[in-house]
Amino acid sequence: LAQGDFATGIQFAIRQIHSFDTMPAPVAGVDGAWACTSCSNVNFATREVCNRCQAPKPAEAGAAGGGGGWAGGGRGGAPVAGVDGNWQCPACNNVNFATREVCNRCQTAKPAEAGAAGGGGG
């Protein structure tokens, strides 16, 4: 092996060991993850400052309800159970947008209590 080939192999191995591809990205409002009010980066619940812009974690991020509906705010994020009428499937725990009448993962019907708070249903 040439010296350059060996160094390239070592660098590849280190990247594989320290790969972040296997760690799922945080979703605002899920497991306490929070969206930065300055740059919109989503941070894990354990962070006290944003890992992108270093802005402090907002006080309301630690309260029940977390992300304040960020994911449901038209930005293309995943739905958060209990925000804007979104509901969690009792069969598979998938979180569905309020407009769905059946779970998009397992096709279980939306529970009656999921639509009750929204007033109306349909």
N, C-alpha and C positions, 0 to 999 in steps of 0.2 A: 504494500500500500504506500502511496505517496503521502507525504506529510499533510498536504492540503485535503486529501480524501479523508484522512483520519480526523482532522479538525472538523470537517463538514459533518461527519458521522456523529461526532460527540455533540455538536450543536443541535443536530436533529433529535438525538436522544434526549437532550435536556428540554427541548421544546415539547416533546411528547410527554415527559414527566410533569412539566409545569403547564400543560395545556388547560385552558379554561373552557374548551369546547364541551366538556362533560358537565360543567356547572350550569344549571338553568339560570336564565336571567330573571331578576326579580320582577314582579308584576305589582304595580301600585295598588295598595289596599289588600293584598294577599299576604298573610303571615306577617303583617306589620310593615311590609315594604312601603316606602313613601316616595312621592314625586317631589323633586326639588322645585320650589316656587320661583327660583331664579333662572334655571336652565332646563327644567323639565326632565332631567335625568332621573331614572328610578333607582333608588338605593335600597339595600337590604335594611331590615329593621334595626340591626345592631349598629349601624353607622349613625354618629351624632352630627356629622357634617357631610355634605355632598362630596362624593369621590371625584366628581368632575370639576366643580367650580369652588368647592370648599365653603359654600353657604351653609349656615347652621340649619339643623333639622327643625322644621316648624313645630311649635308646641302642639298643634292639633294633630300632627302625624302620629303621636303616641296614643291618642284617644281612640275609643271604639269607633269604627267606621273608617279609620285610616285615611285613604287617599282622597276623600272628599268627592268621589265620583269621577276622578280624572280619567279612569279607563273607559267610562261610559260617556265621556264628553265629546264624542265625535272624532276622536283622534285615531281610531282604528285599533284601540287596545282591546285586551280581553275583558269580558264582563266580570264585574265584582258582585258576588251575592249580596243582596239587600240594597244595592245602589240602583236607583232609578227603576225599581221593580224587577231587577235581574233575580233569577232564582236558581237554587242548587237542586239538581236532580236527586231524589231520594234513593234511586237505584244504583247510580254509578258515581255520584258526587260531582259530576260535571256542572259547571256554572253556565247557565244559558241566559241570553238576552231576554228581556221582559216580553218582547214580541213573539217569542217562540211558544207554541202550544204543546209541543213535544220536544223531548231532549234531542239535541242534534247528534249525540253520541250513541244513545241506546234506544231511542224512540219511545221512552216512557212518557206518558201523559203528564203535563204540568199539573202539580198538585193544586187543589182548590184554594188552599191557604196562601199559595204563592201569588195569586191574582187578587186576593181579598183586599190587601192594603192599597192596591192601585186604584180601587174604586171602579167597578164596571166589568172589566175583563172583555174577552172577545177576541 
